[in-house]
Amino acid sequence: MSMEMAKRIELEKRGRKPSEILELNLDSCRAPSIDGLTEEYSELESLSLINVGLTTLKGFPSLPKLQKLELSDNRIQSGLQNLQGCPSLTHLSLSGNKIKEIDTLRPLKNFSELKHLDLFNCEVTQLDDYREQVFELLPNLKYLDGFDKNDKEADDDEEDGEDGSENDDDEEDEEDQDNEVIFANSLPSAEGAAATVSSQKKKRKSSNYDGNIEGEQLRTEFLRFEREKHEEMKEYRKRKLDILEEMLQLQRRSTMALELIATKCQSVNSP
């Protein structure tokens, strides 16, 4: 059983003021567009709208502190420019939507803080050179569908913004160069040195190729795991929503019972 977005927001508030709420989970409530969510939620940092049935983002409020936005499993085709009021976005999930073209993502160029973008299960992922095109369009983006441009999976430290991979790569390159010099100097002739350096480069190229294959296998396994986890989370959210709906019905029955008791008391006390 589904619940309208505005009613779900009131239920999730639990008596708090909108400006006191930092996280809001509206998963599986039903609304084709944003309803009941306003700029009063100015301190909101995390918002989840998974499987809501959204077909448009028109009317999305300005939320200047919003960092993480979950829009998975909706029917959004375009209109990402409606998120311009959320300049602090670092994580955006659009997996399972109706996005088909790279140009649909063009409004995201204005989000300088955006580091993580998820388009898993969108048609756009089937385009040739999809990943290369997205990273070219969004140069500040660090991870697409959980992997960087070199097919390296994001780990916990990188999720928190700690990343020393570039420095590590530079150090490895410098170490390789030093090793080549040492090998070359240890040989009796310049020709021997050149042969050794060439051999080292071939080995490194072969190693990189094997590493790319392994990286692609890991990426495929990761996506399979994400799909399974996604299905489990959908089932969990459905059970949670059913419980919330039952609680709301119990609250309504209690209110009706209290009103009936009050009416009977008034009739008894009437002269």
N, C-alpha and C positions, 0 to 999 in steps of 0.2 A: 504494500500500500504506500503510495507516494504522498508527499506533503508539499504544499506551495512554498516557494522560497521565502516570502515575507513572514509566514508563520514559523518556518524553520528558524529564521534569524531570531525571532522573538524567543523561541524555545532555547536556542543556544546562548542567548544573552544571560540567562539565569539571574535576572535582576540587576545586571551591571549596566553602567552607562556605555554608550558606543565608544567613547574616547578611552575607556578602560580596557578594551578588548585588544589583545595582541595577536591572537590566532582565532580563526573562524573556519569551522568545517561544515560545509553545506552539501556534502556528497549525497547524491541520489534524490535530493528534493527535485521537484519538477517545475521547470520554467523555461520557455523558449528565449527569454531575454532577462536581463538583470531587473530584479524587483525587490525593493525593500532595503537594498544596500546603498548607503549614501556616503557623502563626504564627512559625515559625523564620525565615521570610523577612522579618524585621522592617525591613530597610533598603530593601526593594523600592519603586521609584518608578514603574516602568512595566511593565505586564503586558499581553500580547497573547494573546487566546484566540479568534482568528478561525476560523470554520468547524470548530469542535470537535464540534458535535452536542449542545451543552448544552441540556437541557430544564428545568433547575432551577439556582438559585444557592444552594440549601441547602448548608450546610457551608462557605461561602466564609469563609476565615480573616480575622482582624483584621490588617490591614496599615496601620498608622497613618501611614506615609510615602508610601503609594501615591497618585500624582497623576494618572496616565493609565491608563485601563482600556479595552481594545479587546475588545468582545464581539460584533462583527459576524458575520452569517451563521450564527446559531445558531437554536434553536427555543424561545427564552425567551418566555413569555407573561406572567409576573408574578414576584413574589418579590424585588423590588428592595430590600426591607427587609433582606435578607441581606447587603447591602453596608454596613451601618451601622458596621462595624468599620474603615471606610476614610474617616475624616472629612476627609482632605486632598485628596480627589478634585477636580480642576479640569477634567479632560477625560473624558467618558464617551461611548463610541460603542456604540449598540444597533441600528445599521442592519441591515436584513435579518432581523429577528426577528419574532415573532408578537404583538407588542404592538398591541392594538386600541382600548383605551380610555384616555382622559386620566387617569382615576383610578388606573390602573396606575403612573403616574409620581409619584403623591402622596408616596411615601416619600422622593423626592429633595428634598423641601422641607427636610429636615434637613441637607442638604449646603450649608453656607453658602459654601464655596469653589468650588462648581461653576459654571464660566463657559461651558463648551462642551459642548453635547449634540447628538448626531447620531442621528436616528431615520429616516434615509433608507430607503425601501423597506419601512417598516412600515405596516400598515393604518391606524394611527392618523393618519397624515399625510393621509388622504383625508377626514377629518371636517371639517365646516364650521367656519371660524374656528379651525382647528387651531393655527396659530402664535400667535394672540391668546390662546387658552386656556392654552397652555404658558407663555408669558411671564407671564401673570397668576398661574398656579400657582407659578412659580419666579421671583420678582422679582429674585433675584440673578443669574439666567442672563443671559449677554451675547450668546451666539451659538447659534442653533438651526439645524442643518443647514448651517452655514457662513455664516449671515447674521444680522445683528442685527434688532431689532424694526422697524427702518426699511428693511429689505432692503438694508442695506449689507454688502458682503462683508468678511469678516475678512482683514486683510492680515498680513504677517509681524510687524510691530511689535505689532499687537493680539494676535497669538498669544502673544507674549512678555510680555503684560501692560501694554504701553505704549499708552495711549489718550488722545488729547487731543481727541476728536471733540466732546464736549459743550462744552468751552471754545471750540472753533472755531465751533460753531453759535451760541453766545452772542455771540461777536465779530461774526459775520455779521449777526445780528439787530440789534445795536447800530449797525452800519454802515448797514444799510438804513434804520433810523429816522433817523439823522443825514442821510442823503441826502434823505429825504422832507422834513425840516425845511428843508434848503437850497433844494430845489425850490420849496417853498411860499413861502419868504421872497422869492424872486426874482420872484414874480408880483405884478401890480399890485393884486389884490383878494383878499379871503378866499375868494370863490367860486372864483376861478381856482386858488387854493392847494388847495382841497378837491378840485377836479376832477383836479389833477395827482396828488395823493396816491392818489385812487381809481384812477387809471390805473396808477400804479406797483403797487398791490396786485393788480390784475387781471393784470398782466404776470407778477408773481411767482407768482401762483396757477397761471397757465398753464405757467410754467417748471417748477413743482413737479410738475404733472401729467405733463409730458413726461418729467421725471426719474424718476417712478414707473414709467412704461412702460419706459423704458430699464433701470431697475433690475430689473424683472421679466424682461426679455429676458436680461440678464446672469445672473440667477439660474438661469434655465432652461438657459443654455449651460454654466454652472458645474456644475449637476447632471448634465448629459450627460457632461461631461468627467470628473466624479467616478465616474460609472458605468463609463466605459471604463477609467479608471485602476484601479478596483476589480477588474475582470475580469482585467486584466494582473497585478495583485498576486496574485490567486488562483492564476493559472498559475505565477507565479514561486515562490510558497510550495509548490505541489505538486511542482515540480522539486527544490526544496531538500529537501523531505521525502523524496523518492525517493533523493536522494544520501545523506542521513543514514541511511536504512534500509540502503542498500548498505554504508555504512561499518560499521554495526552487525553486518551479516552477515559482513563480512570479519574483524571483530574476533572474532566467535564461531568462525569457521574457524581463525583463528590460534591461539586458545586450545585448540581441539580438537587441532590439529596438535602444539602444545607438549606437551599431555598425552600424546599418543600416543608422541612421542619420549621423554618421561620414562619411560613404561611400558616401552618397548623397552630403554632404557638399564638399567633395573632388572633386566630379565630377563637381559640379557647379563652383568651383573655378579654375578648370583646364582650361587652355587657349584653 
